[in-house]
Each structure stands twice: as C-alpha cells, then as structure tokens.
C-alpha cells in the first residue's frame, strides 16, 4: 500500500502550521461531518487554496508531500471536484487549424513571456507553459529565447502537445480523436505509396473512441461514440457526439446526447472517463485527489466510479484520496479501501484517525443489498411489477382508487341490461389505503396508492419486461382520466393497453351530471370551480361560501374542475366532500344516478371489450 505523507508549513484555515499526518492505502476514503476539514486537507495536499482575485489562480500553500518517501508537487497531482462537472463543455470538432493554433499559441507565449510568469501573463495557461518547457528540455533556457520557430513548433507538435487552459479536458478529447484519425489517414496514404501490406490501424494503438466505448460498456452506460472517425480537408468529418444505444448495444443515430443533457451523475462518470485518457508523460500523475466527486452519484453509478479509478489509476500505481459524505460510497467501496475520519478542531484532539472497514459493516450490508437490487434491471422491473399482483388473465387498473368504484357500478348497470357480459367484475384491480383494505371499503382487496404517472410507469415496465422475452399472455389495461398530459402505453403484441376517458379534459366525476355531483352526503358535497367567482373566490349563488387553502385550490375558481376540499362557510367549517367520499356514496347507492349518466360510461366498456377480444 502507498504511504502519503504531508506537512503544512503555514497556517491554513482551521489547520495550524506544522500540522502533519500520514495516510496509508491505495484508495483512501476520508469521511466526516460538514466543516470537519476534509476539503481543506485536499487543498493542503494539492498545495493550492482559494482563488486569488488578482491572478485568477489558486493561492499556493507552503507544504511538503511525499508518496512512499518521494517528494511530489502539484504537477504530479490531479485534483478534481464534483463542481468541475456541472457545466461540462461539449467535445469539439478538431482540425489542423486548431492544432496549429495550439502550437502558435505556445510559441507566442514563449516569445512574449519566455513561458514564465509576468505581469501580463495569463495564469490559466501556467500548466501548459510548464509542459512546453519540459518538452523542449535542454533546448529551453529561461534567460533567452534562442529556439527557432521551426524547431520549437516541430518539437511540441511531434509530442502531440495541446495548448489549453487549466482544468479543461473535453477539448483534449476532440483533439485526441482528430490526432488519431489523422494518423490512420496518414498511414493509409503512405501504404498506398509503397508496394507492401495494407496499413493496420491497430499498429498505432487503440483508437480513443474505441477505448471510451469499451469503458462505457464495462460501466453499463447507455451511451457510445461512433466506432470510427475520419478526417477530410484537415478536419474531422463530424463533431464527436454521444449517442443513446438500443437493447442490442447499437447506436441510435437519431438519439444524439449533448453532454449538457446528461444527468449530473452521468457527467461525473463520463468526465472521469475522459480524464482517464490523458496520458501525460511529461509529469506523470503520482496522486489523484477527488473532493466529493461522488456527490451526485447514486448507487448504480458508484460501482462504475470505482471501476474507472481502479483501472486507470490504482492499477497503474497511482493512489487515490477521496472525500465523501455518501454512505453508499463508503459501503460500496472495494475491500482494499482504507478509511479515515476527519474531525473538527477541538483543542489537542486529533484531526484525522484511521477507522476499520468493519465499523461500517451494517452500512455496507444495507447498501450492497439495495445496489444489487437496482443493478439488475430486468429483475428489478419484475420486482416492481409485482406491486400490482393478480393471477387473473385480464386485469383492469384505474389511475385512482375512486375511478374503479364508479366503473364497477356502471358495469352493474350494463349487466342489468345484459350488455358487456364478457367483462366481469373480478377483472378490476380494487386498491386503496391500508384502512380501505382493513375496512373492506367497497370491497377493497389490495393495498396500493396509484396515480396517473405510477400507472403509466407500471405499464411501461410491463412492456420492458416482456421485451426481454419472458412473460405470459395476461392482458393488462390501464384507464386514465383525460385531464392530464399522460402519454398512453399501448403495445398490442405485449398485451398491454391503455386509454383515456372521454370527452377530453375531464376527470371521471364529470361523467355524472351536475345535480348528481352536487349531492350532499352528511352535510358535505363536491363543488365545481364554475360555482365560484374567479376574482373574489366566493360562491356565485351563496356568498357565505368561499374557497380557501393553497393557491392550487384557490385557482380552481371559475373553472370546470372538481373542488373536494377548502370550501368554507361563515363558521369557518370545510363543507367540501372528498372525491373518495363521493365515490363511496355512488358505490353504496347513496346517490341516485340516472341512466343518462351511466350511458356516459359506455365508451369505457367499448374500449375494454376491444382490448380483451383481440385475436
């Protein structure tokens, strides 16, 4: 295991001068409460603190850092924070003009500033200047500018140098794609000039897009670059872009994904993948610092995170120090990880103490169980599907627990007329709250809380599971109100159907007439927004009544929508009946429903009949 020693030669924030400690491990995880000083430790090790408003660079911190007894400086250290990934810039379409511009920029800084700091020197390019100095080697002297332009440019161009600002890496990816594609084109062209074997692209190493795609596949990311990039007229033919892949791992060319559209967690992992391709032979990395880099990662990406770290850093002898607040990161860390806890300053109490991974054993068990559950997508979908269980060949599910009560009573009406006899009551999913189940309200037989979005997700999950090829032929039908923008799920081949009630823009209650809707039950009733003045919020016919509650309820005044709460009389009493109260009253026949109203439900049964009688 690596030993990282550091000592502070000056006071820095909550750490006093001469503070020193040694951390041991290949993957070191620092945890602690907010304000304990984890990020300060990272700054001390890196040797840089706050941004200087005058220079735009981080202030230097006087320190000493060694890895296995060998002193290192910030040029040997890669320091990344989750904040670096929030505004991830897009990969560019590189060209010879950009490469030449990069070389010209380096030469310009050499002629004007000698590649060293000055009053007009832009500090953002200091790292690039340092790399150029090392590439030039013995040719460079800080005291003169005698290197000819041709020698200077050829030297750094031959080393594939890219002039860039600090902490920028996506431009490097675009240039890396361009350089490799150019080498392939040059190899093919040279092979055509001589009588010999055809050019073998593998002779110049693995293409960067191939390396990234292989990494994305390993990490189970659903994005890929194209499998080949070519140059024409000294530039890439197309801008490198990530694409969504289908279930077979093939690119969907109509589903391009700009980096800005990815989730913050995906940006974090992909930025780390990009960074891993930087092969810096001038000042090779000897330490990677990741300050809360996992802040936006959910458990499904934590393992991918550790995979990249192990493959591109730890396996190459580069130790990693990670600060975290995430229980998932701690619990899902590989077995070889070393754990340290950081504490706030408190007299002579220690600031950093090593902890045993067994201290987190219960945490590890719980998070690993959860991760394993969500990692296997097919099994997880099946598990979620079982939340709506039925052995019936046909199951009809409404988006809310009131709707099935209305529809069952309407079905009884049609059965009394010997219509829709192919539709039977046991097909309906009778769900409700735990109390509904315990009290057997209207025959509630399942505990569940659905909504339009949950029902849609359930139907979509059914389709996904059945796309895997393992399913029976049970028919599942979803019924939605028409006052939402929910997208319907209809895949006849998978026996999954859904439809909305008619007419458009209403909830099921409006299939009843106004008199029925306004029936009092134990002194309460449903109200319709149209009964209230949209400005005063008072009832148009009874000024003693007004709408209260939150804005969403108040704003129903003047609209044809149901109001089931927040209607107050002069005594401040809420006299609005809930939709559930109304549904139970309809089901229990406390409200007299006319035939015309029941006929409004006919289209529902016509749709159901079409779904269950398809051949």
N, C-alpha and C positions, 0 to 999 in steps of 0.2 A: 504493500500500500504506500502511496505517496505521503510525504510529510510536508505540509505547507506551514512555514513559519513567517510571522510578520510582526514588525515592531513599529510603533508610531513615534516619530522624533519630535512631534509638536502636538499641542492640544488640538483636538478636532471634535467639535460639538460636545457630546457627552463623554468622550473618551479623553483621558489625561495623557500628557506627554509620557513617553516611555512605556505606554501600555503595550504588552506583547503577549502572544499566545502561539500555540502550535496546534494545527488541526491535522488529523491523520485519516486518510481514506482516499479512494479513487473517486467516489461520489459522496460528497459531504453535504448533508442537508441541515440547514440552520432554521430553527423554528423559534417562536416566542411571540409574546403579545405585541400589539401595536405600541410603538415607542420604545421597544426594548433595545433598539440599536442595530438591527440586522443589516439594514441598508447602509448605515454608517460603516460597519465592518467591511462591506463590499467596497465602499469608496476608499477606505484606508488601504485595502489590499491593492486596489487598482492604482492608487496614488493620485486620484483626482476627486475633487469635491464639487462645490457649487459652480454654476456658470458665472464667469466674470462678465459683467455687463459691458465692459470696455473692449474686451477681446473676443467675446462670444465663445470662448473655450472654458472648459472646467479648470478651476484653480488647481495647481499642483499641491500635493500633500507630501511633506517630508516623511519618508518611511523607508523601511527595508523589508523586502520579501524574498524568500528563498523557497525553492521546490527541491526537496532532497538535498539541501545544503547548497544549491546553486542559485546565485542571485539572479533575479529577473526584474524587468521593468515593464511599464505599461504596454510597450510594443510586443511583448510576449504574451500579453493577456487580452483575451476577448471578453468584453463586458456588454451584456445585453439585458434590457429590462422589457417587461410586457408593454410599456408605453411606446417602445420603438415600433410596435406592430399595428398600432391603432390606425394610422394613416399610411398604410403600406402602399408605396408608389407602384405603378404598373411597370411591367417589363417593357423595355423599349425595343424598337426595330433598329438594330445597329447597322452601321455601314462603314465603309472605308473612310468616309468623311469624318465620322465620329472618332474612329481610331486615330486618324491623322490629327484631328483637332486635339485629341488627348495628348498626343506626342508634342504637338505645337505648344500646348498649354504648359507642359512640363519644361520645355525649352525656354519659354517665355519667363517662367519663374526662375530658371537658372540664370538667365542673362540679367534680369532685373533685380533679383534678390539674392542670387547665389544659393538658392534653395534653403536659405536660412531666414530666421525671423528678422523683421524690421518694422518700422513704424507703419508702413503701408502694406505689410504682409498680411494676407488673409489667413487667419489661424485655422479655418476649416480645412485647409489643404496641407497642414503640417505633416500628417501621416503619409500622404502621397509624396511629399518632398523627401521625407526620411527614406522611403522605399527607393526613390530615384538615386539618392546618394549611395545607398548600398549596392544598387545595380551597377553604378558607374565604378564602384570600387576604387582602385588605385588611380583611376583617371581623374577622380574628383579631389579638389582641394578647396577648402573654404576661403582661401586667400586670393584665388584668381579664377578667372573664367576663360581658361585657355582651350577647353574642349571645343572642337569644331562642331558646327551644327550637324554635319553629316554623321560624324562618329557618335555624337550624343544621341541623335534620333535612332540610328541603327541599333545602338546598344539597348535602349529601352524597348524599341519595337520588337527586337528579336526575343526579348523576355516576356512578350505579351503583356506589357505593363498597361494598366488603365488608370488614368488620372481621374480621381474622384474625391468628393468631399467625404469627410469622416462619417461613419455610420450609414453610408448608402450602400446597398447591395443589389437591388434589383437591376440597376443599370449594369452591374457586373454580369448578371445572368444574360441579359440581352447581348452584351459584348462577347460573352463566353460562347453563346450559340453562334454568333457571327464568325468568330475566330475558328471554331471547329468546322463549320460549314465551308469556310474559305479553304481550310487545309484539305478537306475532302475534294473540293473542286480543283485545287492546285494539283493534288495527287492524281486525279483522273486525267487532267490535262497533260501532265508530264508523262503519264503512262502511255498516252496516245502518241507522244513524240518519239518513243523508242520502241524497238521490237522486243517486247518482253511480256511478262504476265500482267494481267489487269491489276489495277490498283485495289488493294484490300483496305477498306476503311478501318477495320479493326487494328491495323498496324499503327494508327495514331491514337489508339486508346478508345475507351468507351465514350460515346457521344454524351454530352451533358444532359440532353433531353432524355436519352435512354436511361441514364443514371437516376435522374429525378423520377421518371415514370416507374422504374423498378422500386424506388424508395416509397413512392406513393402507394404502390401495390402492397408492399410489405406493411405499410401503416394503415391499410384499409381505407385510404382516402378515395373518394369517388370522383377524382379529377385526374386528367392526364394532359400532357402536351402531345402534339402530333409526333409521329415516330420518325420524322425526317424534316430537315430544314435545308434549303438550298439558297445559294446566292446568285444574283443576276444583276449585272451592271453595278457591281461592287457594293451591293447591299442585300440584306435578307429579303427574300421574295415577300414574306409576310411577317407581321408582328407576332412574336410568340404569345400564345394565349392558352389559358387552361380551358379544357372542355369537360363537361359532365360525361360520365360513361354509363352505358346501359348495364343490364344484369350480366352480360357476357364479357364485360370489360372493354367494350368497343366505344370509341369516341362518338358522341352525338354532335355532329358538326353544327347543328342549329342551336346547340346549348352551350355557347361560349360563356365563360365565367370570369369577368374582370375581377381583379384582386379586391377591389373596393367592395364588391358584393358578397364576399365571403364573410362568414362569422368571425368574430374576434379570435375564437379558439382555432379555427382553421388557418387564419392569418398567422397566428403564433407558430403553429407547426410548420406551415409552408415557408415562413421566413427562416426558420431554423434549418429546414431542408436546403434553402438557397444558400445560407451562410456556410453550410457544411461543404459546399462545392468549392469554396475559396481555398486554393492551395497556395499558401504563402511560404515560399522557400527562402524569402529574404529574412524575415523574422518569424520563424515557426512558432505557432502557439504552444505555450507551455502550461497554460491555465485558462479555464473558461469560467466566468462568473455570470450567473443568471439570477438577477434580482427580481423575485416574484414573477418570473417569466411564465409561471403556470397559473397566473391569477384568473385567466379567462378560460381555462381548460376544464371540461367536465371529465368524469372518469373514463369515458370512452376514448378520450384523446390522451390521457395521462400515460397510458402504456406506450402509445406511439411516441410521445415525448421522450420517454426513457430509451426507446429503441434507437432514436436518432442520436441521442447523447452517447449511448454505448458504442454504436457503430462508427461514428465519425470522430469521437473524442477519446473516450476511455480506452477503447481497443487500440488506439494509437499512442497510449501513454500520456494523454492529456487529462489531468484531473479536473473535476467539475465541482464547483461550490454553488449550491442553490439555496436561496432563501424562500420560505413559503409560509403561507397561512392556511394551506389546504390540508385538511385531514385525509383527503383522497390521495394526495401526493405522498404524504408520509406513509399511509397504509399500503399503497401500491408500489412503493419503491422496491427495487431489486434487493435480493438478500445481501449483496455485498455493500450496500449503502451504510455510511456512518452517520450517526445522528448527534447533533449538538443543539443545546437550548441556550438562548441568549436572554439575559436578564437586564432590567433597568439598573442604573447606577444606584447603589444603596450603601454608602459608607465603604467599608472594606470587603463587602460581599463580592464574590466572583461574578464576572460578566458573562463568561462562556463556560458551560460544563457539558461534557460528553454524556449522552444518555444511551441506554441499551434499547435495541430494537424491540426487545421483549416487553418494554414498558408500553408499547403501542400494540400489543398482541390482539386485544379485543377490537381495537380500532381497525387493525389490518383484516381481521376476520370479517367484520361487518362490511367494509368497503369492498373487499375482494368478492364477497358473495353478491353484492349489488352489481359490481362491474361484470362479473361473469354472466349475470342475468341479462344485462342490456347489451353485452358484446355480441352474443349470438342472436342476430336479428330475427332469423326465422323462428327460433324457439320463443323469443320474446313476443313476437307478434301472436304466435299461437297462445301464449300465456295470457296476453291482453284480451285475445278473442274470447277466452273462457269466462270473462267477466259478464258476458251475455250468453248464458248457457241454456240450451234446450235440446232435447233429443227428438223434437218434432222435425219432420221432413220440411215443414214450412213454418217460418217464424216471421211475424209481422211486428215491427218495432216503431213506435212513435217517438218523436223527439222529446216529448214531455209527458209527465205522468198524468196530466189531465186529459190528453187527447185520446188515449185508448179507452177511457171511460165513456167519452162521447160516442166514439166509433162503435164500441160494443153495443151501446143502447140503440144506435142507428141500425146495426146489423140485426138486432132482435126485431126491429120494425120491419125490415125487408123479409126476414124469415117468416114473419106472421103473414106475409103475402106470398110465401113460397118462392121468393126470389133470392138469388145468390146463395143457394143452398150448398154450393161447392166450397164456400168459405165458412169455416166453423170457428167457434169462439176460442177453442184451445190454441189456435194459431197465434193469438195475440200475446205479446210479452207484457205481463201485468206487473209493473215495477213501481216502487215507491220508496219512502224512507223506512228506517228500521221500525218506527212507530206504526207506519202504514201496514208493514208486514206483520208486526206483532198483533195489531188490532184487526187484521184481515180486512182493511178498508176496501170496499168494493171488490173483494176477492184478490187483493194484492198478494202475489206469490213469490216475488223476487225483491231483494233489497238492491237498489241502484239509483243513481242520480244521473240522468242524461240531459243533454242539451242538443241543439242543432249541430254544433261543432263536434261534440263527442259521438253522436250518432254517425256523422259523416266519417270521422276517423275510424270508427268501428267497421263501417262498410268498406272503406279503403283498405284497412288492414286485412279484411277477409279476402279482398282481391289479391293483395300482395302474397298472402299465404297460399292461395290457390294457384298463383302464378308459379309457385315452387313445384307444383305438380302433385302435391299430396293433399287431397281433400275429397269429401263425399259430395253428393249431389243435392244437399239440403238447400232449399230456396230461402233466401233472406231478403225481406222487403222493408225498406225504410220509408216512413211517411213524415214529411216536413210541412210546417206552416209555410205560407207564401210571403210572409212579411220580413224575410231575411234574404241575404245575398248568397246563401249557402249553395255551393256547386254540387249538383246531384252526382251520385255514383251509380252508373248503370253498365254492367258488363254481363250481357246475356249468357255468354259462354261459361261464366263462372257462377251463374245462378244468383247474382247479386243485382238487386233492382232498387230504385227509389223514385219518388215523385213528390210534388208539392200539391197541397190542396188548392182548389180554385174558388173564387177568382184570385187574381194576383194581388199581393199586398195586404193580405188579411191574416189574422190569427183564427184558429178554429172556432172560437166563440162567435164570430160573425156569420157562421152558417145558421145560427139561430136568429130569430127576428128581435127587434129592439125591445118589444114587450117582454119576451122571454128572458132576454139578457138582464133587464132591469127588475126582475122578480126579487122581492125581499125574502131573505132567509134569516129568521131570528133577528130581525131588525137591521140587517145589512143587505147590500146588493152590489153588483158590479155597476160601474159607471162608464160612460163613454166620453171621451175627451170633448166631443162636439157639444156636450151639455154645458160646457163652461166657456166663459168669455176669455179669449186668448190673452187679453191685456190685464184684466182685473183678477183673473183666475177664480171668479165667483160663478156659481151655478146660474144659468140664464133665467130659469124659472123659479128658483128658490135661493134668494140672496143669503140665506142663513148658512148655505153650504159653500165651502171653498176648498181648493186644492192646496195641500201643503207638502212637506217632505223635501227631497233634494231636487236639483234642477231638472234631472231627467224625468221626474214625476210632474213637476210644475209645468214643464214644457209640453206636456200632453194636451193642455187646454186648447180647444179649438180644432183638434184633430180627431179623425175617426180611428181611435185606438182605445183599447180597454184600459181602464184605471181600476186597479184592485187594492190600492192602499192610499193612505194620506188624503182622504176626503173627510173634512171635519165640519161638525155642526157648531152652533153658537156656544155649546158647553165644552168645546174642545175635544169631543169624542170622535174617534175614527169610525165611520159607519160604512166603509167600503168592504165589500165581500171579496175574499181571495178567489182566484181562478179555481184553486183546488176545492174551495167550499162550494163554488158554483157547480163544478164537475161532479162532486159527490151528490149534490142536490138533483142534478139531472139523472145520474145513475140510479139513485134511490127513488126516482119519480116524484120528488117533492115539487118539481116544476112541470107544469103541463106543456108538452112540446107538440106543436101542431104538425100535421102531415107535410105541409109545405117545407117546414124546416128540415124534417127528416129527409125529404127528397133532395135537399141541398147536399146531402152526403152521398148521393148516388154515384157521382163521378169517382169517389174514393174506391168504392167496391168494383166499379168497372175496371179501374186500373189494377186492383188486386187480382181480379179474375183473369185479366190478360197475362199477368206475371205467372200465375200458378197453372195456367192451362197451355203454356207454350210447349210445343213439341220439339 
